[in-house]
Amino acid sequence: MWGDPFARKRYFERKNTMLFSKFSTRVALSALLLSLPVFADSFTVFNNPGNSNYIPSTTDYGGGNGSGTAISSLGPFNFSTPMLQFAVGHSWSSWNCPPFTESCRPKVLYAEGASTLTLSLTAHGNTAGFEFEPDEFLVESVSVTFVNNLGQDIATMTRDMNGHAGALLFALRDNTPGRWIDHIIIVDSDGDDFAIAQLRQGNSVIPEPGTLLMLGSGLLGALGVKRRKMNLH
């Protein structure tokens, strides 16, 4: 089998090189997978109030009392600009209805004259959300950025919002252990002011952390299959 006196040596050198390469690649990939949470949070978006366990796992702080007076905070939410307490059907003309919002006629907080607003949260919670509607009866582009306790953006949601009975929910759960939603930045890109309602915050159950490990195992398994197929040639 080993007619060439150097064939055996070359064979084992190639085999050892391939084994080392396979081991090194697996170690590098494992390290990358384990480091992912350091760079980016995993998250879940709630598009409607009835999605998943959004309502059961959060406290509803509403949208004020409809009195027309200004407030700078509500529950754990602090506002970067004072908000006027209005009510749909009286001082605010329209909203939306279930399943897109919790109710058709909520109390709302009006950011008069402001096209941006920051909601700072004083309580630690991995879930927060609110309903939003522009002031003008127009379709406007709105962006909402959720930021974690490390000052990192969790996610930015951008939607075209209808100011005529087109209120929608912006809500998110941070699924990364040890992280919570620190503040939320709202920007109406068309420069219009707006109202928010049904402010909610709390802690939702985070999915089992085995998901990422299963992904890693699957990738490593696929890598092993690829390597084994290569070794056959």
Order of alpha helices (4+ residues) and beta strands (2+ residues): alpha-beta-beta-beta-beta-beta-beta-beta-beta-beta-beta-beta-beta-alpha
